[in-house]
Amino acid sequence: MLPVAERSPIASFDPQGHRMGPVGTLACQASVVLGLIWSFGALTSFFLPTSTGVLALAPALGAVFLAPKSVVMQFPVSLSLLAVITIVTASVAWTIDPFATSVVLRGIVPAILGVILAAGLLPLRDLGDALVWAVRLTVVITILALVAYPETRTHLSTGDFVDNYPGWHGFFIHKNKMSPFLVFGVATVLTFDRSGLFKWGTLGVLGVLLIGSTSATGISAAVLIVVAWVWLRIYQGQDDLRTSTVFFSVSALGFLVLVAGSIMSLATITGAYGKELTFSGRTFIWQASIEAIQRRPLFGHGLGALFWVEGISPETAEIWRQVGFRNSHAHNGALDLALQIGLVGLAIFAVVWLTTFGRAWRALRTQPDLSVWVVSVLFAQMFMSISEDVYLGGWIAVLAMMKLLLLRRPESLKAGRIGQMSKWSAA
C-alpha cells in the first residue's frame, strides 16, 4: 500500500468528504427547480419581471461559498460548452435588436448558470430528485393555470393561415413550448422518480396534459421517448457483446424500415393528425428562414432578435411577408440556431450535442440511469427539432447539465444522499 502522501487523488477519493451538507444541497436543488421552470417558460404568461431569473442563480452561488473545497475542485470544465454560452451571450454585440436580445439574456442566463452550478456540484441522486420536483411543480402550476384562466386552454390566431385553435398551454406562451418540456418530464420521471404509485400518477398527468395540448409533435415525441427508454433498458440488460450486437442490429433495421414507411405514407400520417403537407405552414417558414440565414450567415441575427413584437425589425417584417402570417420562430431546431447565433453557433452547438450523446452512449453500461436519461431525452429532442425550436432557452441548461454530469468522475456522482428534497421524494 502506498503511503498516504503518495496516493493518487482517485485512489483516495472519499464520497463522504465530497458533499456539501444539507443546506448547500438544498440550495443547489432549489436552483435546478427554479432554473428549469423559469428558463423553459412555464411562467411566461404570468408576466413576472425579467430579473426573476436571478432567483434561480442565487441559491447555487450561496452553495458554492458553503461547499467544501473538495466539492468545488471536482467541478468539470468543458470548452465546447463554454463556447456555446459565450456565442449566445456575445450575440448582443451584433444583434439586429439589442433591446430584445438583452431582455432575453437577462431572463435566461442567470437561470441557466444556476442549473450549471448545481449540475457540477450535486450527486446524481440529489440532482435527479430536483429534476423530478421541477417536473412536478411545473405540472401543478400548469393545472392551476388551466383551471383558473380559460385563455390558457386555447390560442388566438396571429395571421391569416389559421383560425383560433384549441390547445392547452398553461402559463407557457404556446402549446409547442409546453409539450417539449412535458416530453422531457416523461423521461425524467421514468428515470429518477422512486416514489412508487406517485410516479405513475405523475406520468398519467403528463400524458393528459400532452393530449390536451393537441400537439402532434409533443404526443409523437412522448411515445417515442417511452419506446427509446424501454429499448435502452433492454439493451443494457443484454448479457454479452454478441447478443447486444444482434439486438442493436435488428432494432436498427426495424427502425429504418419504420422511417422509410413513414416517409412513403407521409400524406396519410399528416392527415391523421389533421395536418397537410405544409405542416401548418411550416414549409413556408423554413423557406423564409433559409433566405434570412443567407443574409447573415456566420453569426446570425442575435439571440431572440427575430420575431420580437415590440418595434418589429425589418428582418422580421420581411419574413412575415414571405410566410403570410406571424410565426414566432423557425419551427426547426437547426434553422432556429442558425437564425439566432449563425452557422458558427450551429457548428459549436452540434459539437456539444454530439459529444454529449456519444459520451452517454458509451456510458450505458457504467452509468445506467444517467446514460439512459441523456440518450432518450436527446433522441426525442432530435425528433422534435424537425418541426420545433428545442435547442435554445431552457434546453441549453439541460444540455449543459448532461455534459457536466458525464464529464464528472463517477465517484463524485455516487456521493451520499442527504438533501431534504431527496427525503421528500422518498416519501
Secondary structure, 3 states (H helix, E strand, C coil): CCCHHHCCCCCCCCHHHCCCCHHHHHHHHHHHHHHHHHHCCCCHHHCCCHHHHHHHHHHHHHHHHHCCHHHHHCCCCCHHHHHHHHHHHHHHHCCCCHHHHHHHHHHHHHHHHHHHHHHHHCCHHHHHHHHHHHHHHHHHHHHHHHHHCHHHHEECCCECCCCCEECCCCCCCCHHHHHHHHHHHHHHHHHHCCCCHHHHHHHHHHHHHHHHHCCHHHHHHHHHHHHHHHHHHHHHCCCCHHHHHHHHHHHHHHHHHHHHHHHHCHHHHHHHCCCCCCCCCHHHHHHHHHHHHHHCCCCCCCCCCCCCCCCCCHHHHHHHHHHCECCCCCCCHHHHHHHHHHHHHHHHHHHHHHHHHHHHHHCCCCCHHHHHHHHHHHHHHHHHCCCCCCCCCHHHHHHHHHHHHHHCCHHHHCCCCCCHHHHHHHC
